Amino acid sequence: MNESFESLFRDYAVELRKVTDNPARDLRVLLGFLEKKAPEFYFLHPESLIPENICAQLKTLVQRRISDEPLSKIIGEREFFGRTFKITKDTLDPRPDTETLVDAVLHYAKDLPKPLRILDLGVGTGCILVTLLLEMKNATGVGVDLSPEALKVAADNATHFGLLERASLREGNWFSALDEKEKFSLIVSNPPYIAYHEVLEKNVQDYDPHLALFSGETGLEAYEVIAKGARQHLLAGGLIAVEFGKGQEKAVRALFEAESFEFIAYFNDLTGGIRCAIFA
Ligand SMILES: C[S@@+](CC[C@H](N)C(=O)[O-])C[C@H]1O[C@@H](n2cnc3c(N)ncnc32)[C@H](O)[C@@H]1O
């Protein structure tokens, strides 16, 4: 039977409310995904009838959402810095926190050594590298990831934004994918930074790839490797910007200072927490 958005909302609102504080939005996004319509359509036309086959598919998607699968993982995309990125089960969902790192770096962009070359370690979906290349028109970049599946997603996103000629995507363990003499104006990284023993919220623990989340007993292992290897690949006058988790700022700063990096600044995320640091 064909049903209206209003009646579907009545069917699913109570269950959806257990996992989201905005069940109407979630339902509109899922329906829009199935019908290839903007979610706002159902806001403007709550009475329009939805075909029976779509209602059946919606039921399956709502069940997935009710089991706390993130909306983005169900529809396969997520907004970052005002643009839509493809995501899969093999990529970390781009987070608003990471926009802090992009904003921070753009603040210093005009003073970076030329030619502008960016290295993104742990490129994932490519959200950082793609955004920086779109915002810094003369730059080229290299994105490295250990996950070949994530690199395919990064390549799809780079292609979608017309950047394949300016971005080289390489499989490797941090710096291993680079030539010894390769140098960059800017190195960025949002590496995995959670300690193995930490228990995360179900919608993160079950749906984001563990390779993107966990980094050793302390959560700091990736920074140790990155701080040790970065100088060799940084042009004189270049910068390195890293994101980290709540409360890690002092430990991360100490690791970079131990490798003779000069601390430039911390940057706060939207909740006021210190989220990223820049070193020279
Ligand atoms: C926290 S995610 C960040 C993804 C993306 N840059 C972002 O900000 O949304 C960390 C990324 O590092 C990658 N990674 C983990 N260990 C790695 C390693 N040893 N070498 C290269 N990449 C690695 C993961 O596959 C994942 O894509």
The ligand as an SDF file (V2000), in Angstrom:
LIG
                    3D

 27 29  0  0  0  0  0  0  0  0999 V2000
   41.2070    8.6960   11.8330 C   0  0  0  0  0  0  0  0  0  0  0  0
   41.2240    8.0830   10.1640 S   0  0  0  0  0  0  0  0  0  0  0  0
   41.2940    9.6120    9.2600 C   0  0  0  0  0  0  0  0  0  0  0  0
   40.6860    9.5510    7.8970 C   0  0  0  0  0  0  0  0  0  0  0  0
   40.5420   10.9170    7.2100 C   0  0  0  0  0  0  0  0  0  0  0  0
   41.8440   11.5430    7.0070 N   0  0  0  0  0  0  0  0  0  0  0  0
   39.6730   11.8310    8.0510 C   0  0  0  0  0  0  0  0  0  0  0  0
   40.2060   12.7640    8.6670 O   0  0  0  0  0  0  0  0  0  0  0  0
   38.4540   11.6080    8.1130 O   0  0  0  0  0  0  0  0  0  0  0  0
   42.8780    7.4490   10.0870 C   0  0  0  0  0  0  0  0  0  0  0  0
   43.2780    6.8440    8.7520 C   0  0  0  0  0  0  0  0  0  0  0  0
   44.6180    6.3600    8.8960 O   0  0  0  0  0  0  0  0  0  0  0  0
   44.7440    5.1290    8.2120 C   0  0  0  0  0  0  0  0  0  0  0  0
   45.8830    4.3980    8.8010 N   0  0  0  0  0  0  0  0  0  0  0  0
   45.9090    3.6780    9.9520 C   0  0  0  0  0  0  0  0  0  0  0  0
   47.1470    3.1800   10.1600 N   0  0  0  0  0  0  0  0  0  0  0  0
   47.9120    3.6020    9.1140 C   0  0  0  0  0  0  0  0  0  0  0  0
   49.2720    3.4180    8.7690 C   0  0  0  0  0  0  0  0  0  0  0  0
   50.1020    2.7040    9.5400 N   0  0  0  0  0  0  0  0  0  0  0  0
   49.7420    4.0090    7.6310 N   0  0  0  0  0  0  0  0  0  0  0  0
   48.9050    4.7430    6.8480 C   0  0  0  0  0  0  0  0  0  0  0  0
   47.5930    4.9530    7.1290 N   0  0  0  0  0  0  0  0  0  0  0  0
   47.1080    4.3920    8.2470 C   0  0  0  0  0  0  0  0  0  0  0  0
   43.3950    4.4650    8.4130 C   0  0  0  0  0  0  0  0  0  0  0  0
   43.1660    3.4730    7.4340 O   0  0  0  0  0  0  0  0  0  0  0  0
   42.4450    5.6530    8.3040 C   0  0  0  0  0  0  0  0  0  0  0  0
   42.0110    5.8470    6.9780 O   0  0  0  0  0  0  0  0  0  0  0  0
  1  2  1  0
  2  3  1  0
  2 10  1  0
  3  4  1  0
  4  5  1  0
  5  6  1  0
  5  7  1  0
  7  8  2  0
  7  9  1  0
 10 11  1  0
 11 12  1  0
 11 26  1  0
 12 13  1  0
 13 14  1  0
 13 24  1  0
 14 15  1  0
 14 23  1  0
 15 16  2  0
 16 17  1  0
 17 18  1  0
 17 23  2  0
 18 19  1  0
 18 20  2  0
 20 21  1  0
 21 22  2  0
 22 23  1  0
 24 25  1  0
 24 26  1  0
 26 27  1  0
M  CHG  2   2   1   9  -1
M  END
$$$$
